[in-house]
Amino acid sequence: MDGVRIDVWLWSVRLTPTRSVATDLCRSERVMVNGARAKAATAVKVGDRIEARIAKRERIVEVVQVINKRVGAPIAVTCFVDHSPLVVVGAEPLLRRDRGAGRPTKRDRRQIERLQGG
């Protein structure tokens, strides 16, 4: 097999939970293959570099093996080389509400989401 659709490959190697999520990422132009925006039907082959924003995290992977069926996690990690930036675990949140301030209003929630990039 020399190529497979990018949405199928992202789902097969467990970078996205479902194929429809992978397709939506491609539609919203959050996936790039070798520096170019990728549509869901873009073919992926060995050696391609994929950059994607998945679950508020920047993922940069290099394709080592092309697969089109979902496989177990131990096999999936052998299909790509992860070049993603490290995620700092336990970092202080950017926004903190004062203790006893109560539940945020709809306006507060929208401002928080806007500042967090969501």
N, C-alpha and C positions, 0 to 999 in steps of 0.2 A: 504494500500500500504506500503510495507516494504522497498523498494529501488527504486531508479531512477538513470539514467545516470547522471554523473557529468556535462556534457555539457548542458543537458536539464535543470538541476536544476539551474546552474549559470544564464542561460538565463531567466528561469521562475521567479527568485527572483530579476531580473533586475540588476545583477552585471555586465552583459555584454549586449551590445545593440542588438546583434544577436546571434543565436545559432552557426553560422559558426565562429564567433569571439571566442566563448568559445571553440569550437573544435580546432581552431588554437592555442589557449593558451595551451591546453592539449598536442598537438603535439609538441610544442616548449618547453615542460617540465617546464612550469611556474606555474603549478597547482600541489599541494600536498594534499593528503587526509591522515590524521593521520600520517604525517611524511614520507609518501611514494609517489613517483612520480605517478601521475594519468594519465591514458589514458582516452580518451573521453568516453569509455564504462564502466568505473569504477562505480560501484554502490555506491550511497550515502544513508545513513540511518540516523535516528535521533541520535544525539549525536556525529556525526563525526565532526572533526575539519579540515577546509579547509583553506589552505594558497595559495594565488595566487597573482601574480604581474599583475595587471590590470590597464592599462592606466597610466603607470609610477608611480603607487601607490601600496604599499604593503597592501593587504587585508587579514585579518585573521578573519574568521567567524566560528561559531558553528551552526550546523544544528538543528533547533528546530522543523520544520515541513517539510515533504517531499511533494513536489508538482511537477507535470509534465506539467502543463499548465501555460502560462504566465498570471499573475494577475496584478491588479493595484498596484501602489506604496504603498498606505497605508496598503494593505494586505501583500505585499511582505516583508516589514520590520519586520513583525511579524513572518516570517518563519526562521529567523536566529538572532543570537546574535553577534554583531560586536565587535571584540576585536582588531581592527586595530589600529596602532599607530596614534596619532593625526597629522594632517597636519597643518603646520604653514601657515596661510594666510597672504599675503602681505610681505613675506620675500624678502630680497634683492636678485636679480638674481646673480648667480655666475660669469657670464661673462657680461661685459658691454663694448660696443664699444664707442669710443670717439665721441662726437658730431661733425658732419661734416665729419666723416671718410668715408662716402659713403656706398654703398651697399657691403655686404661681397662677396668675390669671392667664387667659388666652393670649393677651398681648405680651406678657412676660415670657411665656413659652415660645412664642414666635421670635422674640428678640434673642432668646437663648439659642434657638435652633439656627438663626441667621449668623450669630457669632461663632457657633461651632462648625459652620460650613455644611449643615445638613439640610 
